[in-house]
């Protein structure tokens, strides 16, 4: 059975652009290319569209970060999320219900004003909340852990599968071909320039190849000698049985290393992390993370005690040393473009795809995208961002 | 048989009901005339007792403040308070039932087409839907406290999951080799076999299955090397741990060998109204009549595609239920004298709240039978989830494993599958015991 939007039959022998990976990055990039008149595009995936991290993330959306680089990229994305349902003719169930970054320690509370001031300077509207305001916004929070927070009212969450399906259908309508079940074995070059890809369904010629392969993006880089410091990491989420609405906004807790929201059906969806990356691309869930997640969320929301977990899942990402994505043409391989190293990929895709398509079609790198080039990692110039729910190996 | 328990009382929505301790909450409610146990989540269709074994999710009730408790598989203890969860003003008469009338306007995926050009309206609609649909409740603080679990660890040579006829036989086989054995089973040992007709060979004689299951269950309970846990095996994780949840404790099991004896699932029929209270799967019917000892039906139609139709018709008649027809789909036929045997299919199960009539299509015409039970006795499907999961998780990828079992005994290193979980078509406790012996010998050998 073929999904709506997925092309039946084998790929042609050449395209203008081949995108590796039919996740939200690849499909959004294909859609944005088509919007700019580049429609002879193939998106090739080893599995089904959205089968990787695009359908396994926390669905949450914000642009309120602490650094200029992150804030500007994700602000563009947030604006796109608000437009997408109408533009794609598909309701992506974007809920601008607010995004709260919870402060649970005195140290976090003390840092809030500076972060909010920076956000204001970058053009993002946020509110610094005190303990009473946070408890009023989310009454079920454990008061011991609800000391403050930064709320971005325009943030929220969207249905991740709907975003993938919306981009897939819109790209297909515009003439893009999307293939599933085809392994891309390597990138081919001649004279240092990209000539296409080698796949399990034969060679495909293309002057432009985009690596949007998620967890396996580093494997593809290796086939053309692009050496970036990417490591694989597995992240897990749980979903509970439905309960009455108790959490209207998306919530991230840097203290707990967790993020969560509640769906319209009433399911509580939450993920937590533990220090370090386990460097696997296995999609198995693990017992220690199930326990970690359940324990932390019951601690933060005591009412969840006794609520059953319906299901859990794992997704994998490929992350960079500064946890920021890599966007742009790969150093030393003209025609080979990267949209890799994402850990906030669902949230960033609509903006990044627009920037990437602009760069590919005009040859000019947009200012918002420039800081995310691969060269920064090779030079050791890392982007400093302080509001991520991650903890590095060193920091642990 | 648990039907011989002492008389106790419990509270149901403010009324005091009498039951025998140990009978299922669902059977006690049905005895008192309650057939609608809950309402469906979205369209608020009435739902009732269906599978009998906590598989289908059609009978969640709130017991002492803990929501989502399966009425079919929870024994009455005496003194508890039971409430239904959905429906306003009650599950019997739910005004939200009107949403079902709108169902043709709300096909699957309607939300992705709704208000797509009007984001504010879309967001508002979502909030409204959340208020209507998000009807689940938090457990009360007392109920939540009671679910707080104590965790312990066990490292048996062999973990048998499922304590039906095959699981008990496999556990006895494994224990006979000197291996340490843990057996996990939810509810009374013996499982579905306790309610089944038919017979099986054991130690040279042919014995009724129900009696044999009860006997093997007794032997398992009495065996020093077999640790029996009343609970559910959550999953097999990649580190090799099988967490078992039961009552107020979690036991992290680290078995050397896993034996999956999780039995089978009943398969629902495909026809309009197949979710109506009164449409009950075969094992659920057998359990109600033969384990809980309650006969909440008067007239029955049996739907079948195999020999189970005659078996269930005979069980129903023995319990005093009039079997008006056995409908053989896929051209099967039956031999049980008495009921009419029709070759055809179910056109519809009808009745506003609970089943009142069944329309049967036979060739070009439709016959209607007034009945309060439609027993769906189709060929079972192996309950092989845990076994398949063992393979998938071992492979680390959801795409690289071929699923299913051939019906032959499965015994590979680390995993054995026995009984109907492995697709065996006949009860064969001796073969299950032989697999248990092989697994036990291997595990004990590895462990030493």
Interface residues (C-beta under 8 A of the other chain):
Chain A: X47 X82 X85 X86 X88 X89 X90 X91 X92 X93 X94 X95 X96 X97 X162 X165 X166 X241 X242 X243 X244 X245 X246 X262 X264 X265 X266 X280 X282 X283 X284 X285 X286 X287 X288 X303 X304 X305 X306 X307 X308
Chain B: X41 X66 X68 X111 X112 X113 X114 X115 X116 X117 X119 X122 X123 X126 X127 X129 X130 X131 X133 X134 X135 X136 X137 X138 X139 X143 X144 X145 X146 X147 X148 X235 X237 X238 X239 X241 X243 X252 X393 X396 X397 X398 X399
